[in-house]
Amino acid sequence: MKDQTHYPLCKSELKKVYTPKDYLVNGEIFDIVECSSCRLRLTSPFPDKDKIGSYYESD
């Protein structure tokens, strides 16, 4: 997993908005961050490419 401090496209700073828990798949806690420029929200840390599929395994 890779923590992000800046949005990959515009390089603007990311600010933590809230920290939810994944109750559906794996019980992990993660951050929702928002780009200070365009206001797009992302999860952080970003999952590694080889592990991202496991986050979509649910009924």
Stockholm file with secondary structure:
# STOCKHOLM 1.0

chainA/1-59         MKDQTHYPLCKSELKKVYTPKDYLVNGEIFDIVECSSCRLRLTSPFPDKDKIGSYYESD
#=GR chainA/1-59 SS CBCCSBCTTTCCBEEEEECCBCTTTTCCBCEEEEETTTCCEEEESBCCTTTGGGGGCCC
#=GC SS_cons        CBCCSBCTTTCCBEEEEECCBCTTTTCCBCEEEEETTTCCEEEESBCCTTTGGGGGCCC
//
